[in-house]
Amino acid sequence: MSETGERVVTHPVAVIAAEAPLRTRRSNYPEPFATRMEGRQKRPLGDLFGLGNFGVNLTRLPPGSVSALLHRHSRQDEFIYVLEGTPTLVTDGVETVLRPGMCAGFPAGGAAHQLVNRSAGDVVYLEIGDRSAGDEVGYPADDLQAVLHPDGTWRFARKDGTPY
């Protein structure tokens, strides 16, 4: 506590990214979708430093796993940078094999996208996205939609609006 009684939050100055704590929840998706994220490991680096305007995750995908459901954001821009491995980037029916040093960006309202690890080795990449208020996410291949609420939580529903 500070001298004025306010809670003081301290964040590290620097960390070894691969040693940062793993996110405790496998996925924010409701079932049956969360199970599809099995194996994916995220280290929320942005949260570790108290970043509020954008998020940064160091993500590891073992063979056979996916980054997320095929999705597109209404307001959030996203960016990925491949550090290790050869993920397949799926965007609205087009597939591109990426390799270390390659990056891709996804403007709000643009192509639906996801990474799939079809290789025999792990994939490691950085994912960066803003935290735009009122963001909505569409999932063209699944009966799912999501809305980011002002408290920072995602609310999921079927495409007809029925909550999960």
C-alpha positions as a Markdown table, in Angstrom:
| # | Residue | x | y | z |
|---|---|---|---|---|
| 1 | Met | 0.0 | 0.0 | 0.0 |
| 2 | Ser | 1.1 | 3.5 | -0.7 |
| 3 | Glu | 1.2 | 6.3 | 1.9 |
| 4 | Thr | -2.2 | 7.4 | 0.7 |
| 5 | Gly | -3.7 | 3.9 | 1.2 |
| 6 | Glu | -3.8 | 3.0 | -2.5 |
| 7 | Arg | -2.8 | -0.4 | -3.6 |
| 8 | Val | 0.5 | -0.4 | -5.4 |
| 9 | Val | 0.9 | -2.9 | -8.2 |
| 10 | Thr | 4.4 | -3.8 | -9.3 |
| 11 | His | 5.4 | -5.4 | -12.5 |
| 12 | Pro | 8.7 | -6.9 | -13.6 |
| 13 | Val | 11.0 | -4.8 | -15.6 |
| 14 | Ala | 12.0 | -7.8 | -17.8 |
| 15 | Val | 11.5 | -11.6 | -17.9 |
| 16 | Ile | 12.7 | -14.6 | -20.0 |
| 17 | Ala | 9.5 | -15.0 | -22.1 |
| 18 | Ala | 9.7 | -18.8 | -22.2 |
| 19 | Glu | 9.7 | -18.9 | -18.4 |
| 20 | Ala | 6.7 | -16.6 | -17.9 |
| 21 | Pro | 3.7 | -18.2 | -16.2 |
| 22 | Leu | 1.4 | -20.2 | -18.4 |
| 23 | Arg | -2.2 | -19.0 | -18.7 |
| 24 | Thr | -4.2 | -21.2 | -16.3 |
| 25 | Arg | -7.3 | -21.6 | -18.5 |
| 26 | Arg | -6.9 | -23.7 | -21.6 |
| 27 | Ser | -9.4 | -21.5 | -23.5 |
| 28 | Asn | -12.1 | -18.8 | -23.0 |
| 29 | Tyr | -14.3 | -20.8 | -25.4 |
| 30 | Pro | -17.3 | -22.7 | -24.0 |
| 31 | Glu | -17.5 | -26.4 | -24.6 |
| 32 | Pro | -17.5 | -28.1 | -27.0 |
| 33 | Phe | -15.0 | -25.6 | -28.5 |
| 34 | Ala | -12.6 | -25.4 | -25.6 |
| 35 | Thr | -11.5 | -29.0 | -26.0 |
| 36 | Arg | -10.2 | -28.2 | -29.5 |
| 37 | Met | -7.5 | -26.0 | -27.9 |
| 38 | Glu | -6.0 | -29.1 | -26.2 |
| 39 | Gly | -2.2 | -28.8 | -26.1 |
| 40 | Arg | -2.0 | -25.1 | -26.8 |
| 41 | Gln | 0.1 | -23.2 | -24.3 |
| 42 | Lys | -0.1 | -19.4 | -23.9 |
| 43 | Arg | 2.1 | -17.2 | -21.8 |
| 44 | Pro | 0.3 | -13.9 | -21.4 |
| 45 | Leu | 3.3 | -11.5 | -21.5 |
| 46 | Gly | 1.3 | -8.3 | -21.9 |
| 47 | Asp | -0.7 | -9.0 | -18.7 |
| 48 | Leu | 2.5 | -9.8 | -16.8 |
| 49 | Phe | 3.7 | -6.2 | -17.4 |
| 50 | Gly | 0.3 | -4.7 | -16.8 |
| 51 | Leu | -0.3 | -3.7 | -20.4 |
| 52 | Gly | -3.9 | -2.6 | -20.9 |
| 53 | Asn | -4.1 | -1.3 | -24.5 |
| 54 | Phe | -2.9 | -4.4 | -26.2 |
| 55 | Gly | -2.1 | -8.0 | -25.4 |
| 56 | Val | 1.0 | -10.1 | -26.2 |
| 57 | Asn | 1.1 | -13.9 | -25.9 |
| 58 | Leu | 4.0 | -16.3 | -26.4 |
| 59 | Thr | 2.1 | -19.3 | -27.7 |
| 60 | Arg | 3.3 | -22.9 | -28.2 |
| 61 | Leu | 1.4 | -25.4 | -30.4 |
| 62 | Pro | 2.4 | -29.0 | -30.2 |
| 63 | Pro | 1.8 | -31.2 | -33.3 |
| 64 | Gly | -1.9 | -31.4 | -34.2 |
| 65 | Ser | -3.0 | -28.4 | -32.2 |
| 66 | Val | -4.6 | -25.1 | -33.3 |
| 67 | Ser | -4.2 | -21.5 | -32.2 |
| 68 | Ala | -7.9 | -20.7 | -32.1 |
| 69 | Leu | -11.1 | -21.5 | -34.0 |
| 70 | Leu | -11.2 | -19.9 | -37.4 |
| 71 | His | -12.3 | -16.3 | -36.5 |
| 72 | Arg | -12.4 | -12.6 | -37.4 |
| 73 | His | -12.6 | -9.6 | -35.1 |
| 74 | Ser | -14.8 | -6.6 | -35.8 |
| 75 | Arg | -12.6 | -4.1 | -34.1 |
| 76 | Gln | -9.4 | -5.8 | -33.0 |
| 77 | Asp | -6.3 | -5.9 | -35.1 |
| 78 | Glu | -4.0 | -9.0 | -34.7 |
| 79 | Phe | -0.4 | -9.8 | -35.6 |
| 80 | Ile | 1.6 | -13.0 | -35.3 |
| 81 | Tyr | 5.4 | -13.5 | -35.6 |
| 82 | Val | 6.7 | -17.1 | -36.0 |
| 83 | Leu | 9.7 | -18.0 | -33.8 |
| 84 | Glu | 9.9 | -21.7 | -34.2 |
| 85 | Gly | 8.4 | -24.4 | -36.4 |
| 86 | Thr | 6.2 | -24.4 | -39.5 |
| 87 | Pro | 2.5 | -23.6 | -38.8 |
| 88 | Thr | -0.1 | -23.6 | -41.5 |
| 89 | Leu | -2.0 | -20.2 | -41.6 |
| 90 | Val | -5.6 | -20.8 | -42.7 |
| 91 | Thr | -7.4 | -17.7 | -44.0 |
| 92 | Asp | -10.8 | -17.9 | -45.6 |
| 93 | Gly | -10.0 | -21.1 | -47.5 |
| 94 | Val | -6.4 | -20.3 | -48.4 |
| 95 | Glu | -3.5 | -22.1 | -46.6 |
| 96 | Thr | 0.0 | -20.8 | -46.3 |
| 97 | Val | 2.9 | -22.7 | -44.6 |
| 98 | Leu | 4.9 | -20.2 | -42.5 |
| 99 | Arg | 8.4 | -20.6 | -41.2 |
| 100 | Pro | 10.5 | -18.8 | -38.5 |
| 101 | Gly | 10.9 | -15.2 | -39.2 |
| 102 | Met | 7.6 | -14.9 | -41.1 |
| 103 | Cys | 4.8 | -12.7 | -39.8 |
| 104 | Ala | 1.2 | -12.1 | -40.7 |
| 105 | Gly | -1.3 | -9.4 | -39.8 |
| 106 | Phe | -5.1 | -9.4 | -39.6 |
| 107 | Pro | -6.9 | -6.1 | -39.7 |
| 108 | Ala | -10.3 | -5.8 | -37.9 |
| 109 | Gly | -13.1 | -7.0 | -40.2 |
| 110 | Gly | -10.6 | -8.8 | -42.5 |
| 111 | Ala | -10.1 | -12.4 | -43.3 |
| 112 | Ala | -11.0 | -15.1 | -40.9 |
| 113 | His | -7.8 | -16.8 | -39.7 |
| 114 | Gln | -6.2 | -19.5 | -37.5 |
| 115 | Leu | -2.9 | -21.3 | -37.2 |
| 116 | Val | -2.8 | -25.1 | -37.4 |
| 117 | Asn | 0.3 | -27.2 | -36.5 |
| 118 | Arg | 0.3 | -30.0 | -39.1 |
| 119 | Ser | 4.1 | -30.5 | -38.6 |
| 120 | Ala | 5.9 | -33.1 | -36.5 |
| 121 | Gly | 7.5 | -30.4 | -34.3 |
| 122 | Asp | 6.3 | -27.7 | -31.9 |
| 123 | Val | 5.4 | -24.2 | -33.2 |
| 124 | Val | 6.2 | -21.1 | -31.2 |
| 125 | Tyr | 5.0 | -17.7 | -32.1 |
| 126 | Leu | 4.2 | -14.3 | -30.7 |
| 127 | Glu | 0.6 | -13.1 | -31.0 |
| 128 | Ile | -0.3 | -9.4 | -30.5 |
| 129 | Gly | -3.7 | -7.9 | -30.5 |
| 130 | Asp | -5.3 | -4.7 | -29.3 |
| 131 | Arg | -8.1 | -4.7 | -26.7 |
| 132 | Ser | -10.7 | -2.6 | -28.5 |
| 133 | Ala | -13.8 | -2.0 | -26.5 |
| 134 | Gly | -17.0 | -3.5 | -28.1 |
| 135 | Asp | -15.1 | -6.0 | -30.2 |
| 136 | Glu | -17.1 | -8.8 | -31.6 |
| 137 | Val | -15.8 | -12.1 | -33.0 |
| 138 | Gly | -17.4 | -14.2 | -35.7 |
| 139 | Tyr | -16.6 | -17.9 | -36.3 |
| 140 | Pro | -17.5 | -18.8 | -39.9 |
| 141 | Ala | -17.0 | -22.5 | -39.4 |
| 142 | Asp | -18.7 | -22.9 | -36.0 |
| 143 | Asp | -22.1 | -22.0 | -34.4 |
| 144 | Leu | -20.4 | -19.4 | -32.2 |
| 145 | Gln | -20.1 | -15.6 | -31.7 |
| 146 | Ala | -18.4 | -13.6 | -29.0 |
| 147 | Val | -18.7 | -10.1 | -27.6 |
| 148 | Leu | -16.1 | -8.3 | -25.5 |
| 149 | His | -17.9 | -6.7 | -22.5 |
| 150 | Pro | -16.7 | -3.5 | -20.8 |
| 151 | Asp | -15.4 | -5.5 | -17.9 |
| 152 | Gly | -12.9 | -7.3 | -20.2 |
| 153 | Thr | -14.7 | -10.6 | -20.3 |
| 154 | Trp | -15.9 | -12.4 | -23.4 |
| 155 | Arg | -19.5 | -13.5 | -23.7 |
| 156 | Phe | -20.3 | -16.4 | -26.0 |
| 157 | Ala | -23.5 | -17.3 | -27.8 |
| 158 | Arg | -24.7 | -19.3 | -30.7 |
| 159 | Lys | -25.2 | -17.5 | -34.0 |
| 160 | Asp | -29.0 | -17.1 | -33.2 |
| 161 | Gly | -28.1 | -15.3 | -30.0 |
| 162 | Thr | -28.8 | -18.2 | -27.6 |
| 163 | Pro | -26.1 | -18.0 | -24.8 |
| 164 | Tyr | -23.7 | -20.9 | -24.1 |
